[in-house]
Amino acid sequence: MARLFFALLALPLFAAPAYAEFPCDELWGERNAIYDDAGYCFKTARGREAFDNSDCQYDSLEDVPLSARDRQKIAEIQREERRNDCLR
């Protein structure tokens, strides 16, 4: 029991957001990698250059099946993009 108590004391009180130190380009890449893994078909030149559309299945972001965890990650990334004033 004492070991658990001391282990908990070693944890930071406030964990930094996972994407807090990422520059805008990396935030964009992380967010879109989630969509790519789920089968999104990129339409922009930037998206097509960065991701392979050969195995894509969904033309609309609304149709891409995402897990709750993926949606949470995307929301975190988007919050950080807004905080960093990243252009889309």
HUQUI-V810537 format. One record per helix or strand of 3 or more residues. SS is the DSSP state (~ for helix, > for strand). FROM is the first residue (numbers start at 1). TO is the last residue. If there is no record, write none. Layout:
BEGIN
ss from to
SS FROM TO
SS FROM TO
END
This chain:
BEGIN
ss from to
~ 2 10
~ 24 37
~ 45 50
~ 53 55
~ 61 63
~ 68 83
END
